Amino acid sequence: MSRSVTTLILIFMSLALHGAGTYTNPVIHADYSDPDVIRTGDDFWMVASSFNAMPGIPVLHSRNLVDWEIVSHVYPSLPFGRYGRPAHGEGSWAPSIRFHDGRFYVHFCTPEEGLFVAIANDPRGPWELTQMVDVAKWEDPCPLWDDDGQAYLVHSLHRGGPAILHRMSSDGKRLLDDGVTVYCDTVANPTLEGLKMMKRDGWYYILAPAGGVADGWQTVLRSRSIYGPYESRRVLESGDTGINGPHQGGLVDTPDGKEWWFIHFQSKGIHGRVVHLQPARWTDDGWIEMGDNGHPVLAYRRPNVGEDGASVRMQMSDDFSDSVPGLQWQWQGNPRDVWYSLTERPGWLRLNAVNCPSEEGNLYYAPNLYLQKFPAERFTATTVVEPHFTDSLSRAGLVMYGTRYSYIAVTSDSVIVVTGRGDRRFPVRLKTEASVACSSPRVWLRAELLPNDLCSYSWSEDGINFNPLGPLCTVTPGVWVGAKTGLFCITPSLVPTPSYADFDLFEIEDGSAAP
């Protein structure tokens, strides 16, 4: 039987069983890259990379490991001028989350600014951010507080390097030595990264992906001494499942301590690194096993967390009724209050026409894009916009954003579809694909994600009858991230303008079940 036929059979079986206490992977079909997870009491907490998006490092909460919602971000912005514009691929990489002595700790690195820790009494915030070490090219740190009170931190190096262990102050804010390499085997485990450290039954464990993002595997290292030597074992790899590169995540138990589960990502093109949940168990000789005989499961019974494992829904659509941005939204650079308002017109999002003179309005370099992650395999995004433009150059609309992007927007007298790219190898990076005259004071704009990484655009003057506009456009991922969708309002002019646009809603319809 072919892999594709087997996969289809498993999908149909999982759908048939879904109401009977099962789940299907991915449990989050969105780009929560490099996840780590812990449990406190009956609550599970997850963090993920944000790269250059702000606010940074989302904190997610669940009671059952399957259904998640965003509850906070670790920082509103990064205190460095270079993040005033999109620093594509930079920013926070592979955070870890730990709970120690009544406080929550998130350690992470940025490629250029070094090692950071954020500390909170409540994962919903506020978080206190500290730069621990100003150093370049470290990545993927994780702390461990040992039974004797000593604290440590392990990390790797840029593009995957050895496992380097430091002694750390008990408050989690300082490193106490220059570090020691405790594991390096570029043959058995090349590109070692995403380190997560734990101790159990006298064994020290380092969970680490190897082999690269797209096609790698999950490795576990263990030793009786924190300084090694460490032996290694592959515990999760693709096999013939069709789930590529299943690795990098967090290992966690249920409140009763009887079950163990592994949260990890799968790299999935324009969707980024989507989140999977694997069953895990400890063997009699002290190794962890994951999935089905070391291969990821597509469907499985839900974790046994009792009736308290209430389901929640990830934030996607927004009616802009709150006075602060919804937690699903992120900017492409450190945010500024002058970009937007949710209070000047209650129930509406106001985006001001920010000057974007770079290459006549190339959105790839605009920090003021109001974006969220792709939420599903297929989906439709719809918004309503009222432009208030005093010039002919301003535009506001709905974007599908990656290194190549496209958008549908209103101007002072038309609706347009534009494609663009951030790749410097191409001299022509902006192209108006279609334009239609429109002077309506209110316009509905719609984008639909289709199979084969394509999207279509349409518009309406009544919200009922939508008119297609422009060709099918290609969707691509960003740098280390999946594609995103959202809203914008810009002017290519160098001259400041009082122009703005009001958005009444942003509605996501999941079309994943469509043929």
RAFENDA-V215616 format. One line per field, one symbol per residue. psi: psi as a letter, one per 30 degrees, with the letter a starting at -180 (. if undefined). A space follows every 50 residues. Layout:
psi = ???
This chain:
psi = kleeeeeeeeeeeeeefefhgllkkkfjiliikhklklkjbgkkkkllkf bgkkllikklklfgfekllkfllekflkhkffgfljikfaakkillklkk hglkkjklllfffbklkkklfkffllkjkkjekjllgllilklkjlfgfk klkklalkgjaljkklkllfggfkkfaflkjfkjjfeeilhkahkkklkk hfkkkjkkllfleegalkkkkllfkfgalkllkkfklebgffjlhjljak klllefgfkklkkllkkhbffbjlklkkkllklfgglkklbjhgkkkekl llkjgaffhkklkkkdlkghflflklffkklglklkffelkgfejkflkk klikkifjhhgjffgkfhkjlllkfleklkkklkkjkikglffllkakkj kafklllklkafglklkkkllfjffkejfkkjflkkkkgkfkkkkkkkkl lhhlllllllffgejkkkkllkkkkllajglllllalljlkflfkkkgkl kkkfljkkjjgffk.
